[in-house]
Amino acid sequence: MAKIVFFELEEWETSYIKEHLKGHELVFVDKRLTLDVVDKYDDSDVLSVFIYSKINNSLLGKLPKVRLVVTMSTGFDHIDLDACRKKNVVACNVPAYGDNTVAEHAMGLLLAISRKLVPSVERTRKGDFSLDGLRGFDLKGKTIGIIGTGKIGRNMAHFAEAFGMRVIAFDKFPNYELAKECGFAYVSLDELLAQSDVISLHLPENSETHHIINKDNVRKIRKGCVLINTARGGLIETEAILLGLKEKIFSACGLDVLEEECAIREEKELVLETFQHTCDMKTMLQAHMLLLQPNVIITPHNAFNSSEALVRILDTTIDNINAFFAGVPKNKIT
């Protein structure tokens, strides 16, 4: 029987793990693991943490029995991998959990725009059942340009295909097998901008992708395009969105992320009190110039937030622990 200590958990997560992980001594701590408290857990065999617990050489030096560190996140820059290797500690992560979830939200934003769902609901709540100004448009036959064809982009391509849309894509690292599977073609970024009735972004943000849509290339976009972003706000220069709306390059935008958001490393941060104490998302949204634009729908970085996606984080973490003790570690990052 191993002693497994879980840090940074919510109450519902604790209950779920107790129900689904058997045969071990389980300890639950709602706070992060620090040097100040590590001595209490010096007999631990396994640590499960989130991004606020810094696993480094100093901390591991006080945990002589630890053989496995599992992080309940995709990112792992809070774990010193060299320190883990030197101490023969296996580290594992959750490589993906919201692949379909985020793509479903992106498609939801597109449907809300194409069928004018928000003004339709707002009007009928006031007892007004007139159809003036509520005429939408079909997705079938429209061209959608998907920027980024990783796991989320792959799902978006499948969803768009199911709606009868023509799919084109841009990716620095094309997946031609996926393109064949979904029946789409890879094109250059400029070609995608020029041909797309809808553009949906599914990229990580880094030095190469920051402002991939910007005030210098926004005029290359086909007039009347619908812009969807459920990835990272910094992929699109806010000035480019405002310019695109002003010049009717964008007929509408569906945004789950904004450039001015607090720095977010993991979407799961958004549901935790630790993050909410350091980031006043409400104030940021209230002050944002796009919020009151009638043809812009903004959701509060909620695309990842389904019950199933959050449970998948727990299931993968449990699976990582079970696989380690079965001698076949999964999702290793060391």
N, C-alpha and C positions, 0 to 999 in steps of 0.2 A: 504494500500500500504506500503510495507516494503522497507527500504533503504538497498540495497545490494552493498557492495564494493568488487570489484575484484582486487587482487594484482598479480603482476608478470605475466602479460599476454602479448602475442604477438599481433600484430595488427589484424591478421586474426582471432585470438580467440575472440577478442573484437567484431568484426563484426558478428561472428557466434552466440555469446551469445545474442547480441542485437536482432538478427533475431528470436531466438528460445526461449527466456525467456521474457514473457510479464507480464504486470500487476504490475510491481514493479519499484521503482526508482533505476536505475543502475548507478554505478560510477566505472570508470576503471582507475587503476593506474598501470603503467608498472614496477614500482619498488616494492621492498619488504616492508612489514609493520614493522616499528621499533618504539621504544619509542620516537624517535625524531620527528616523524610525526603523531603519533597516535591521538593527540588532534584534528587534522583536521577532524577526522572521529568518534568523540565521540557520534554522533547521529545515528550510524549504527545499524541495526537490525541483519544483516548477514555479515559474512566475508568469502570470498573465497580466499585461499592462495595456494602457492606452498611451497616447503621445506625450502626456505631461509627465510621465515617469521616465527619467533619464537613466538608461542602463549603461553604465560606464565601468571602467577598470576599478575605480575606488569602491563603487557599490558592490560589484561582483566579488571584490576581495573580502567582503564581510559576509558572503553567502557561499561558504565552501561546498555545500551539498548540491547547489543548483546545477541541473543538467540541461534544462530546457527553458527558454524564454519565448513566450508567444505574445505577439502584439495584436490587439484587436483593431488593427488598422491596415491600410494598404501601404502607406508610407512607413519608413523605418529609420529615418535620420535621427531619431531619439535613442537609437541603439548603437553602441560602439561595437561594430562587427569584429574589428581586430581584437578587442578585449575578449569577446566571446570565443573567438577561435583559439586564442592563447590559453584560455581556461577550459577548452573542450566543451563549451556550452553551445548547444544547437539553438538557433533562433529561427522562428517561423512567423509569417505574416498572413494577412487575408488579402490575396491578390485582387479580388473583385467581389462585389456584392450587389451592385446596382446596375448591372449591364442593361437589363430590360427595363428596370424601374425608371432610369433617367430618360431612356428613349421613349417610354410611354408618356412621360410628362412633356417631352418635346412635341410629340404628336398631339397631345392634349392641347398645348398652346396653339399649334397650327389649326386644329379643328375649331378651337374657340374663336380664332380670328376669321377663319374661312366662313363660319356660319354665324358670326356676330353674336356669340352666346352671352357675353357679358352685358352688352346693352339690351339684349332680348330679355334677360332675366330681370335686370334693373327696371325695365319699362313695365313688365307685367306685374311686378311687385307693387307698382303704383296704380294698378288697375287699368293700365293702358294696353290694349291688345292690338293696336294698329301696327301695320307692317312697314310703315314709311321709314326708309333708311336702313332696313334690316336685311336687304338682299345680299346674300353671300355669293360664294363661288365654289365650283366643284374642284376637288383635288385630282380627280381622274383626268389624265391627259396632261397635267402640268409637269414641268421639269423641276426636280428638287436636286440641288447641289449639296452634297454632304462633304464637309471639310473635316477629315479625320475618320478613318475607317477601322478603328480599333473595336473593342467589344461592344461599346455603346453605339458607335457609328454603324456597326454591322446590324444591330437590332433595328436601328432607324431605317436602314436600307430595306430590310425585310418588311417593316411596317409600311413604308412608302410604296413598295412594290405591291403589297396587298390592296392598297387604295387605288391601284392602277396608275401610279405616277411613273414618269420616266426618271430614272436615277442616274446621275453622274457624280463623280467624286474626285476629290483631290487629297493626296496623302504623300508625304515625303518618302514613305516606304510603302509602295502599293502592294496590296494583297490580291494578286491576279486570280488566285483560286476562289476567293470570295467574290470577286467581280464576275467570274464565270457562273458561280452558284446563284448570284442575285440578278444576273443579266444586266449589269451596268458597266460603263466604261470610265476609266480614269482619264482625266483631262488636266491641263495646266490650271493654275489658280485663276489666271486672267480669263481663260475660256469658261471656267465655271461661273465666274462673276457675270460674264456677258450672257450666258445661256439660261441661267436659273430663274424660275419664277419664285422659288423658295430656296433660301440658303439656311442650312442648319449646321451649327458648329459642334464638334465632338472631339476636341483636342485638349491635351494638358497645356498649361501655360508655362512657357520657359523663354529663354532669350530669343529663340528662333520663331516662336509663335506669338509673342507679345505684339499686339496691334496688327495681327495678320490682315484685319480689315481696318483701314485707316483713312484719314482725310485725303491722302494722295491717290488711293485706288478706289475709293467709294464711287466715283463717277463712272467707273468701268462696269458697275452693276446695272443689270437690265432695269429699266424704269418700271415701277410698280411691284418690285420684288418684296416678298415677305421675309423678314429676318428673324431667325430663331436662335437663341443662345441659352443652353442649359449647362455649359461647361465651366468657363471661367470668365469673369467680367473683363479682365485685361486683354482678352483676345481681340476685342473691338475697341477702338478709340471712341470715347463718348462723343467727341466733336464730330466724328464721322457719322454717328447715328443721327445727331441733330441736323447735320448738313443733309443727310439722306432724306430725312423727314421733310425738311424745309423745301428741298428741290423735288419732292415726290419720287425720289429714287426708291424709297421704301414706302409701300402702301400701308404697311403695318409692321410692328415688331412684337415678338413674344420673348420676354427676357426673364430668366430665373436668376440671373447673375448680373451684377453691375461692377463697373471698373472701380468705383470708390469703396467697395466693400472692405471690411476688415480682412486682414490676411488670414485665409482659411487653408489649412493643410489637409484636413480630413472633414468631409461633410458631417460625420457623426459628432464633431465638435459642436455643431449648431444646436444640438438638443441638450447639451450639458451646461450645468450652472457655471462651471469654471469659465467657459467661453462667454456666456451671457454676461458675466460680471465685467469682462474686459472689452466687450464690443456692444455698443448701443446701436443695433441694427435699425431700430425704430426711428431714431433721430436721423440716421443716415438716409433712410428711405424718405422720410418726411421732407428733407432738404433737397432731394434729388430732382433735377430739372425735367426728367423724363416722366415723372410719376403722374402728372396730370395731362399728359398728351392723350387725346381721345383715341388715337389709333395705336397706342402702346399698352400692352398688358405686361405687368410686372408681378411676379410671384417671389416670395421671400427666400430664395435659395432653398426650395422645397422639393426639387426634383428627386432627390435621393430618398426622401422621407416616407417610405412605406413600411408597414409592419413586417412584411416578408423580407425586405432588404436588411433591416436591422437584425432580424432573426438569423439571416444568412451569415452575418458576422459571428454570432454566437455558435452557429452550427459548424462553421469552418474552424473556429478556435477549438471547439470540442474535438472535432475530427483531427486537428493537428496534434492535440494531446494524445488521443487514442492511437494515432498512427505512430507517434514516437515510441510509445510503450509497446507497440506491436513490432518494433524494429524496422519500420519502413516510414521514416519521417516524410511529411508532405509540406509543400510550400516553404522549403528551406531558403533562408537568405544568408546563411553562413555555410 
